[in-house]
Amino acid sequence: MEGIKTFMLVLMLAILAGLSHHARAATQSPWCAARCVAPKCHVTSRDFCKTHPGTVYEPKGGFCGCCPGCVRYVDVGGSCSDPRLNGFYVKCRNSTCNNDTKKCEASG
């Protein structure tokens, strides 16, 4: 009887681990999922962002969310077309980037 309980517990944990992995992978693009397995992050500390004034250090602020990033927030009407290079990113503050105009627009 004890062996069955142990087997069921192990089986349940394996199922939960699989569901957790599936849910996490479903939120990322295949490109990001592959790179987040063993990421090579440009940003390694808050001090790195200090070399780029106007940015804010975010622990999961990189493009895929598995690396830290230095983020410059842009308000509505601002340009969100800056390149995403070497750990520096542009994100719209309380708005959405319009991919056609490359401008931050009010959400909703």
N, CA and C atoms as an extended XYZ file, in Angstrom:
324
Properties=species:S:1:pos:R:3:atomname:S:1:resname:S:1:resid:I:1 pbc="F F F"
N         0.822       -1.200        0.000 N   MET     1
C         0.000        0.000        0.000 CA  MET     1
C         0.868        1.268        0.000 C   MET     1
N         1.966        1.233        0.757 N   GLU     2
C         2.857        2.389        0.820 CA  GLU     2
C         3.482        2.672       -0.543 C   GLU     2
N         3.803        1.626       -1.302 N   GLY     3
C         4.382        1.780       -2.628 CA  GLY     3
C         3.427        2.477       -3.583 C   GLY     3
N         2.139        2.189       -3.474 N   ILE     4
C         1.136        2.818       -4.337 CA  ILE     4
C         1.025        4.302       -4.005 C   ILE     4
N         1.043        4.641       -2.731 N   LYS     5
C         0.973        6.049       -2.330 CA  LYS     5
C         2.174        6.825       -2.866 C   LYS     5
N         3.345        6.231       -2.750 N   THR     6
C         4.554        6.883       -3.244 CA  THR     6
C         4.481        7.056       -4.754 C   THR     6
N         4.042        6.009       -5.461 N   PHE     7
C         3.905        6.083       -6.918 CA  PHE     7
C         2.930        7.191       -7.312 C   PHE     7
N         1.794        7.272       -6.639 N   MET     8
C         0.792        8.294       -6.962 CA  MET     8
C         1.330        9.699       -6.706 C   MET     8
N         2.069        9.858       -5.617 N   LEU     9
C         2.658       11.157       -5.297 CA  LEU     9
C         3.663       11.572       -6.376 C   LEU     9
N         4.522       10.652       -6.777 N   VAL    10
C         5.512       10.946       -7.812 CA  VAL    10
C         4.814       11.263       -9.131 C   VAL    10
N         3.778       10.510       -9.458 N   LEU    11
C         3.034       10.740      -10.689 CA  LEU    11
C         2.383       12.123      -10.680 C   LEU    11
N         1.777       12.502       -9.571 N   MET    12
C         1.142       13.819       -9.465 CA  MET    12
C         2.169       14.935       -9.594 C   MET    12
N         3.331       14.778       -8.971 N   LEU    13
C         4.367       15.804       -9.071 CA  LEU    13
C         4.884       15.931      -10.506 C   LEU    13
N         5.023       14.805      -11.191 N   ALA    14
C         5.477       14.837      -12.586 CA  ALA    14
C         4.453       15.549      -13.466 C   ALA    14
N         3.177       15.286      -13.235 N   ILE    15
C         2.123       15.937      -14.014 CA  ILE    15
C         2.123       17.440      -13.754 C   ILE    15
N         2.233       17.839      -12.492 N   LEU    16
C         2.271       19.264      -12.155 CA  LEU    16
C         3.485       19.953      -12.766 C   LEU    16
N         4.637       19.296      -12.742 N   ALA    17
C         5.836       19.883      -13.342 CA  ALA    17
C         5.648       20.043      -14.841 C   ALA    17
N         5.052       19.078      -15.488 N   GLY    18
C         4.802       19.161      -16.922 CA  GLY    18
C         3.837       20.275      -17.261 C   GLY    18
N         2.774       20.418      -16.478 N   LEU    19
C         1.807       21.494      -16.716 CA  LEU    19
C         2.442       22.854      -16.499 C   LEU    19
N         3.265       22.971      -15.478 N   SER    20
C         3.942       24.234      -15.204 CA  SER    20
C         4.860       24.608      -16.358 C   SER    20
N         5.630       23.647      -16.861 N   HIS    21
C         6.528       23.909      -17.986 CA  HIS    21
C         5.724       24.290      -19.233 C   HIS    21
N         4.621       23.590      -19.462 N   HIS    22
C         3.793       23.869      -20.637 CA  HIS    22
C         3.198       25.275      -20.562 C   HIS    22
N         2.712       25.677      -19.395 N   ALA    23
C         2.121       27.008      -19.238 CA  ALA    23
C         3.170       28.086      -19.449 C   ALA    23
N         4.390       27.879      -18.933 N   ARG    24
C         5.452       28.860      -19.087 CA  ARG    24
C         5.871       28.965      -20.554 C   ARG    24
N         5.998       27.827      -21.239 N   ALA    25
C         6.413       27.819      -22.634 CA  ALA    25
C         5.335       28.424      -23.533 C   ALA    25
N         4.072       28.283      -23.145 N   ALA    26
C         2.978       28.793      -23.975 CA  ALA    26
C         2.951       30.315      -24.005 C   ALA    26
N         3.550       30.967      -23.001 N   THR    27
C         3.528       32.420      -22.955 CA  THR    27
C         4.697       33.035      -23.707 C   THR    27
N         5.658       32.237      -24.128 N   GLN    28
C         6.818       32.741      -24.836 CA  GLN    28
C         6.794       32.283      -26.282 C   GLN    28
N         7.420       33.063      -27.121 N   SER    29
C         7.589       32.633      -28.502 CA  SER    29
C         8.616       31.499      -28.517 C   SER    29
N         8.609       30.691      -29.540 N   PRO    30
C         9.627       29.639      -29.641 CA  PRO    30
C        11.047       30.211      -29.618 C   PRO    30
N        11.225       31.391      -30.237 N   TRP    31
C        12.537       32.035      -30.258 CA  TRP    31
C        13.002       32.333      -28.835 C   TRP    31
N        12.114       32.933      -28.021 N   CYS    32
C        12.475       33.264      -26.638 CA  CYS    32
C        12.637       32.001      -25.796 C   CYS    32
N        11.750       31.047      -25.975 N   ALA    33
C        11.826       29.823      -25.176 CA  ALA    33
C        13.179       29.147      -25.363 C   ALA    33
N        13.681       29.122      -26.582 N   ALA    34
C        14.977       28.497      -26.847 CA  ALA    34
C        16.112       29.278      -26.200 C   ALA    34
N        16.028       30.596      -26.211 N   ARG    35
C        17.099       31.413      -25.653 CA  ARG    35
C        17.064       31.492      -24.134 C   ARG    35
N        15.918       31.234      -23.533 N   CYS    36
C        15.802       31.315      -22.079 CA  CYS    36
C        16.234       30.027      -21.381 C   CYS    36
N        16.572       28.991      -22.134 N   VAL    37
C        17.052       27.758      -21.517 CA  VAL    37
C        18.383       28.017      -20.833 C   VAL    37
N        19.292       28.658      -21.517 N   ALA    38
C        20.596       29.030      -20.959 CA  ALA    38
C        20.928       30.433      -21.472 C   ALA    38
N        20.263       31.452      -20.915 N   PRO    39
C        20.413       32.802      -21.459 CA  PRO    39
C        21.808       33.389      -21.269 C   PRO    39
N        22.221       34.189      -22.232 N   LYS    40
C        23.457       34.971      -22.139 CA  LYS    40
C        23.011       36.426      -22.044 C   LYS    40
N        22.965       36.939      -20.840 N   CYS    41
C        22.410       38.263      -20.593 CA  CYS    41
C        23.480       39.346      -20.702 C   CYS    41
N        23.142       40.445      -21.378 N   HIS    42
C        24.050       41.585      -21.489 CA  HIS    42
C        24.099       42.355      -20.175 C   HIS    42
N        22.934       42.525      -19.561 N   VAL    43
C        22.844       43.270      -18.311 CA  VAL    43
C        23.105       42.304      -17.159 C   VAL    43
N        24.086       42.632      -16.341 N   THR    44
C        24.433       41.747      -15.228 CA  THR    44
C        24.206       42.380      -13.859 C   THR    44
N        23.980       43.700      -13.829 N   SER    45
C        23.754       44.367      -12.550 CA  SER    45
C        23.075       45.713      -12.768 C   SER    45
N        22.601       46.297      -11.672 N   ARG    46
C        22.006       47.636      -11.733 CA  ARG    46
C        23.020       48.668      -12.214 C   ARG    46
N        24.281       48.463      -11.864 N   ASP    47
C        25.336       49.409      -12.262 CA  ASP    47
C        25.453       49.509      -13.781 C   ASP    47
N        25.166       48.425      -14.486 N   PHE    48
C        25.221       48.443      -15.942 CA  PHE    48
C        24.273       49.501      -16.500 C   PHE    48
N        23.076       49.626      -15.904 N   CYS    49
C        22.083       50.595      -16.389 CA  CYS    49
C        22.510       52.040      -16.106 C   CYS    49
N        23.355       52.229      -15.101 N   LYS    50
C        23.816       53.583      -14.783 CA  LYS    50
C        24.666       54.166      -15.897 C   LYS    50
N        25.174       53.317      -16.782 N   THR    51
C        25.970       53.816      -17.905 CA  THR    51
C        25.078       54.379      -19.010 C   THR    51
N        23.775       54.223      -18.859 N   HIS    52
C        22.817       54.718      -19.859 CA  HIS    52
C        21.757       55.547      -19.134 C   HIS    52
N        22.011       56.837      -18.915 N   PRO    53
C        21.079       57.686      -18.161 CA  PRO    53
C        19.666       57.649      -18.738 C   PRO    53
N        18.695       57.682      -17.840 N   GLY    54
C        17.294       57.679      -18.258 CA  GLY    54
C        16.687       56.291      -18.314 C   GLY    54
N        17.501       55.272      -18.026 N   THR    55
C        16.959       53.918      -18.016 CA  THR    55
C        16.763       53.441      -16.587 C   THR    55
N        15.912       52.436      -16.443 N   VAL    56
C        15.606       51.840      -15.154 CA  VAL    56
C        15.959       50.363      -15.230 C   VAL    56
N        16.621       49.861      -14.210 N   TYR    57
C        16.950       48.436      -14.153 CA  TYR    57
C        15.701       47.627      -13.835 C   TYR    57
N        15.441       46.601      -14.622 N   GLU    58
C        14.338       45.678      -14.350 CA  GLU    58
C        14.880       44.261      -14.389 C   GLU    58
N        14.689       43.499      -13.296 N   PRO    59
C        15.235       42.142      -13.228 CA  PRO    59
C        14.791       41.234      -14.382 C   PRO    59
N        13.597       41.394      -14.871 N   LYS    60
C        13.105       40.583      -15.987 CA  LYS    60
C        12.702       41.499      -17.149 C   LYS    60
N        13.455       42.585      -17.330 N   GLY    61
C        13.104       43.607      -18.311 CA  GLY    61
C        13.633       43.383      -19.704 C   GLY    61
N        14.359       42.294      -19.915 N   GLY    62
C        14.867       42.005      -21.253 CA  GLY    62
C        13.745       41.623      -22.206 C   GLY    62
N        14.070       41.487      -23.460 N   PHE    63
C        13.075       41.232      -24.498 CA  PHE    63
C        12.230       39.998      -24.206 C   PHE    63
N        12.861       38.906      -23.791 N   CYS    64
C        12.128       37.656      -23.555 CA  CYS    64
C        11.663       37.502      -22.109 C   CYS    64
N        12.178       38.321      -21.221 N   GLY    65
C        11.773       38.231      -19.824 CA  GLY    65
C        12.614       37.299      -18.985 C   GLY    65
N        13.663       36.732      -19.546 N   CYS    66
C        14.505       35.835      -18.749 CA  CYS    66
C        15.815       36.506      -18.349 C   CYS    66
N        16.064       37.704      -18.826 N   CYS    67
C        17.272       38.458      -18.483 CA  CYS    67
C        16.877       39.824      -17.931 C   CYS    67
N        17.758       40.406      -17.124 N   PRO    68
C        17.528       41.785      -16.710 CA  PRO    68
C        17.657       42.712      -17.917 C   PRO    68
N        17.101       43.903      -17.779 N   GLY    69
C        17.215       44.880      -18.855 CA  GLY    69
C        17.243       46.292      -18.307 C   GLY    69
N        17.763       47.191      -19.112 N   CYS    70
C        17.747       48.617      -18.799 CA  CYS    70
C        16.640       49.219      -19.662 C   CYS    70
N        15.590       49.680      -19.024 N   VAL    71
C        14.389       50.105      -19.745 CA  VAL    71
C        14.229       51.617      -19.682 C   VAL    71
N        13.960       52.197      -20.845 N   ARG    72
C        13.600       53.623      -20.917 CA  ARG    72
C        12.111       53.671      -21.215 C   ARG    72
N        11.353       54.250      -20.279 N   TYR    73
C         9.899       54.338      -20.450 CA  TYR    73
C         9.537       55.575      -21.252 C   TYR    73
N         8.602       55.395      -22.185 N   VAL    74
C         8.168       56.461      -23.074 CA  VAL    74
C         6.682       56.707      -22.853 C   VAL    74
N         6.277       57.969      -22.804 N   ASP    75
C         4.880       58.322      -22.598 CA  ASP    75
C         4.113       58.294      -23.923 C   ASP    75
N         2.794       58.428      -23.828 N   VAL    76
C         1.931       58.450      -25.012 CA  VAL    76
C         2.438       59.516      -25.983 C   VAL    76
N         2.545       59.137      -27.252 N   GLY    77
C         3.039       60.038      -28.287 CA  GLY    77
C         4.524       59.902      -28.556 C   GLY    77
N         5.241       59.279      -27.617 N   GLY    78
C         6.683       59.115      -27.778 CA  GLY    78
C         7.023       57.962      -28.711 C   GLY    78
N         8.242       57.964      -29.194 N   SER    79
C         8.704       56.931      -30.122 CA  SER    79
C         9.069       55.647      -29.362 C   SER    79
N         8.555       54.540      -29.867 N   CYS    80
C         8.903       53.234      -29.290 CA  CYS    80
C         9.671       52.403      -30.309 C   CYS    80
N        10.342       53.094      -31.229 N   SER    81
C        11.048       52.391      -32.303 CA  SER    81
C        12.543       52.241      -32.043 C   SER    81
N        13.010       52.684      -30.887 N   ASP    82
C        14.440       52.556      -30.596 CA  ASP    82
C        14.866       51.101      -30.684 C   ASP    82
N        16.067       50.860      -31.155 N   PRO    83
C        16.534       49.468      -31.244 CA  PRO    83
C        16.706       48.851      -29.864 C   PRO    83
N        16.547       47.572      -29.821 N   ARG    84
C        16.735       46.825      -28.574 CA  ARG    84
C        18.092       46.154      -28.661 C   ARG    84
N        19.104       46.851      -28.222 N   LEU    85
C        20.460       46.340      -28.347 CA  LEU    85
C        21.154       46.230      -27.003 C   LEU    85
N        21.851       45.142      -26.811 N   ASN    86
C        22.729       44.945      -25.658 CA  ASN    86
C        22.089       45.246      -24.312 C   ASN    86
N        20.843       44.844      -24.153 N   GLY    87
C        20.189       44.977      -22.861 CA  GLY    87
C        19.468       46.283      -22.623 C   GLY    87
N        19.431       47.194      -23.597 N   PHE    88
C        18.707       48.445      -23.458 CA  PHE    88
C        17.411       48.359      -24.255 C   PHE    88
N        16.300       48.686      -23.606 N   TYR    89
C        14.990       48.521      -24.221 CA  TYR    89
C        14.131       49.760      -24.010 C   TYR    89
N        13.167       49.943      -24.904 N   VAL    90
C        12.186       51.015      -24.791 CA  VAL    90
C        10.825       50.361      -24.584 C   VAL    90
N        10.092       50.845      -23.575 N   LYS    91
C         8.741       50.344      -23.327 CA  LYS    91
C         7.811       51.522      -23.133 C   LYS    91
N         6.592       51.380      -23.620 N   CYS    92
C         5.589       52.428      -23.439 CA  CYS    92
C         5.067       52.396      -22.012 C   CYS    92
N         4.998       53.572      -21.382 N   ARG    93
C         4.502       53.682      -20.011 CA  ARG    93
C         2.978       53.815      -20.051 C   ARG    93
N         2.276       52.852      -19.461 N   ASN    94
C         0.806       52.865      -19.395 CA  ASN    94
C         0.169       53.062      -20.765 C   ASN    94
N         0.791       52.515      -21.777 N   SER    95
C         0.285       52.635      -23.148 CA  SER    95
C         0.824       51.470      -23.964 C   SER    95
N         0.499       51.450      -25.245 N   THR    96
C         0.880       50.358      -26.132 CA  THR    96
C         1.636       50.907      -27.328 C   THR    96
N         2.649       50.173      -27.769 N   CYS    97
C         3.407       50.593      -28.949 CA  CYS    97
C         2.649       50.181      -30.208 C   CYS    97
N         2.347       51.157      -31.062 N   ASN    98
C         1.719       50.875      -32.349 CA  ASN    98
C         2.841       50.485      -33.313 C   ASN    98
N         2.831       49.240      -33.771 N   ASN    99
C         3.905       48.751      -34.628 CA  ASN    99
C         3.943       49.422      -35.989 C   ASN    99
N         2.829       50.011      -36.423 N   ASP   100
C         2.809       50.713      -37.701 CA  ASP   100
C         3.416       52.107      -37.605 C   ASP   100
N         3.001       52.862      -36.585 N   THR   101
C         3.488       54.235      -36.444 CA  THR   101
C         4.732       54.336      -35.579 C   THR   101
N         5.019       53.283      -34.810 N   LYS   102
C         6.155       53.253      -33.864 CA  LYS   102
C         6.026       54.345      -32.813 C   LYS   102
N         4.770       54.618      -32.426 N   LYS   103
C         4.477       55.601      -31.388 CA  LYS   103
C         3.692       54.922      -30.262 C   LYS   103
N         3.877       55.401      -29.040 N   CYS   104
C         3.106       54.888      -27.914 CA  CYS   104
C         1.708       55.501      -27.978 C   CYS   104
N         0.693       54.647      -27.867 N   GLU   105
C        -0.698       55.101      -27.929 CA  GLU   105
C        -1.421       54.657      -26.664 C   GLU   105
N        -2.432       55.448      -26.281 N   ALA   106
C        -3.234       55.124      -25.094 CA  ALA   106
C        -3.856       53.735      -25.259 C   ALA   106
N        -3.821       52.964      -24.204 N   SER   107
C        -4.413       51.617      -24.238 CA  SER   107
C        -5.902       51.709      -24.030 C   SER   107
N        -6.603       50.791      -24.705 N   GLY   108
C        -8.042       50.633      -24.486 CA  GLY   108
C        -8.839       51.659      -25.137 C   GLY   108
